[in-house]
Amino acid sequence: MTSPILLAVEGLTVSFDGFKAVDDLSLYVERNEVRVVIGPNGAGKTTLLDLICGKTRATDGSIKFKDTELTRLAEDKIVHEGVGRKFQTPSIYENLTVFQNLELSYPKGRTVFGSLFFRRTPAITARVKEIAEMIYLDDDLEKSAGLLSHGQKQWLEIGMLLIQDPELLMLDEPVAGMSVVERERTAELLNRISTNRSVLVIEHDMDFVKDIAHKVTVLHQGKVLAEGKMDDIQKNERVIEVYLGH
């Protein structure tokens, strides 16, 4: 029987010159779950994502994705295991079209060998169009990515990850700078894509968190302060004191 736990973070610690940015942190994300991590600046939120994707190496602890220990793997190997990560600032090819951005992200085109022999096929074209429709850009496939709005650029980068079909999608403040309408559409997108993958989100916008979170984890000084449904988190006096009250 397949375990309901997709990602198991246990006893995770990372120290920078004696300062513990993440301190004995444990976190479990289930399959098809939208988990949102909140907390004040400096709580260790982005560092947690850096550790999971291999950008930063743990001082101690374990990160297991399915049955694979990620702390021993290089960043590219972690991507191949099925972990996709979007950073705060959109990372797209602005001089290329939306179609070309998505096509370049297709798995066969992302390796040196694959890119040398990469040919557009009907299956690739169909997949690009499928993802474009999913991220609300099906009418903009021939538009230069640099001409997209800020929110559309965020959606495009999410699409560039989705075309690789990750089992865990990690997003760092995906709605920062978005309009209200864009934020609502992003919530709808994340709720839709979580039907066949897990999504781990760092966010400060509490209205957005309410719209998407199955469970919320609150970090404070590198540790888990509280965890649960958003309604319960909002009533937690300790959380109110260190974060929501601010």
N, C-alpha and C positions, 0 to 999 in steps of 0.2 A: 504494500500500500504506500502511495506517495505521501511524504510528510507534508502537513499543511504549512510548515515553516519553510519559507524560501531563503531568508537571510537571517543568520544567527550571529549577532555580535556579542562577545562575552569577555568581560574583564579588560576591555580595550583601554589602553593608556598610551599617550604620546607626550614626551617631554621635550621642550625647547629651552636649552640652557637652564635646566632645573625647574622651569615652569610647566606644570601639567595642563596642557590645553584640553586634553581629554583624559579623564581620571577614572579608571576602573568602571567603564561604561558598558552596560549590557542592554541589548535591544533585539527584539525578535519581530520580523516582518513576515506576515503570512502571504500565501499566494493570492493574487487578485485583490490585494489590499492597497488602499491609498493611505499612507502614513504621512502625517505632517509633523515636522520638527520645528518648534518655536523656542524662543528664549531671547534674552537681552543680548546686545552686542557683546562679543567676547565670550559667549557661553560655550563655544566649541562646535557650532552647527556646521559651518563650512568645512572645518577640519575633519569632522566625522565623514563627510562625503569624500574628502581628499584621501582619507584612510581606506575607505571602501574601494575606491577606484584605483588605488595604488600610487597616487600622486605623492602621498606622504607615507612613510613607513612607520608602523607601530613600534613603540618601545616594548610593549607587552600586550598579551591578550590574543584573541582569536576572532577572525571574520570568516564564517563559513557561508558560502553561497551554494545551496543544495548540499552536496557532500564535498565540495572543493574548498580547501583552505586558501583564501585570497591573499593573506599576508605574505605568502611566499612567491606570488606571481608578479610579473611585470605588467604595466598598464595595458599593453596591447593584448596580452593573454587574458586579462580580466574582461576586456571587451568581447573577446571571442567566446568566453564562458557565458555571455548573455547579459552583461551589465552595461547600460548606457548612461552617460552623464552629461547634462547640460549645465554650463556655467552661467553666472549672472549676466554677462555681456554676450549677446548673440555672436556666434562664430560661424559666419556664412561667407560664401564667395560673392561679394557684392557686384562684381563685374560680369557674373554669369547669370543666366536666367533661372527662374524657379525650377524649371524642368531639369536644367543641367546640374543644379545643386543637389536635387534629389537623386538624379541618375549617378552622380559621382559617389554618393553615399551608399549605393547599392552594394551589398557585400562583396560581389565578385570584382568590383572596381576598386576596392580599398587596399588590395595587396599589390606589391610591386609586380609580381608575376601576372596577377589578374588584370592589372591595368594595361599591360603590354598587349594582351590578347582580348581586351574587353570589346565586345560588339553589342550594339543595341539590338535587342530581340523583341518580338511582340510581347513576350512575358514581362520583360523589364519595363517596356512602355506602359503596359497595363498596370503594373505595380506602382509606377510613378504616379499615374493618374488616380489610382485608388487612394494613395497617401495624400495627394494634393486635395482631393475632395474631402478627406477626413480632416485636414487642417485648414479648410475654408479657402484654399488657394487654387481651386480647379479652374477659375476664370483668369488666373494670372500666370499660367505656366510659361508663357513666352515673355513675361515682364522681367526686366533686370532686377535682381534681388536688391540692389542698392536703392531702387525706387519704392520699395515697400515701406509701409508705416512701421513704427517701432514694434507694435503688437504683431504685425504680420511677419516681421523678421524673427520674432520669438517663436511663432507657429512654424515657420520654415525650419528652424533648427530642431524643433521637436519632431518634425516630419523626417528630417535627415537621420534622426535616431530611430524613429519608428520603422523606417524602411529596412533597417538591420534586424528588426523583430527581436528586441531585447526582452528578456523575462523580467528584468528589473530596470526601471527608468528612474533616474535621479535628477531632480530639477532644483536649481538654486534660485529662489525668488523669481519664478517665471512670470508674474504679473506686475513686477516693478515697472512703473512708467506707462502702464496701459490705461486706456480709457475704461469707463464703467462697462460699456458694451463689450469691449475686447476681453475684459476680466470675466464677464459672465459667459462668453463663448469659450474661453479657456477652461473654465470650470466644467462646462458641458463636455468639452473634449477629453479632459482627464477622467471624468466619470465614465465616459464611453470606452476609453482604451484600457481601463482597469478591469474590464470583464475577462481579459485573457493575459494580464500581466500585473505585476506589482509596481506601484509608483511611490517613491520616497521624495517628499517635497520639503524644502526649507522655505518658510514664508513669514512675513510680518503683517500682512493684510488679514485681519481677523474675520472680516466678512467673507473673504475668499476661502479661508480655512474652514469656516462653517459650511460652505457650499460643497467642499470636496472630501473632508477628512472622515475616514472610517474610525481612525484613532489618532490621538494627538500625544506626542512626547514633548515634554518641556525640559530643556536643558538649562543648567545654571552652574557656572564655574566648572564646566567639563563633566558634570554628573547629571544623571536623570533626577529631576526634581519631582516630577509627577507624570502620570500616564493614564489615558483613558479617553472617554468620549468628550467631545468639545463642551457639552453642557456641564459635565462634571468638572472639567478643567476650569471653566469660567467661575465656578463656585468655590474652588480650592483656595483657601485663605493664604497659604504660603505662595502660591502662584500669583495671586493678586498683589501680594506684598512685594515680590521681587521682579515682576514683569508687567502683568496687565494693569496694575495700578499706576504704572509709569506712563 
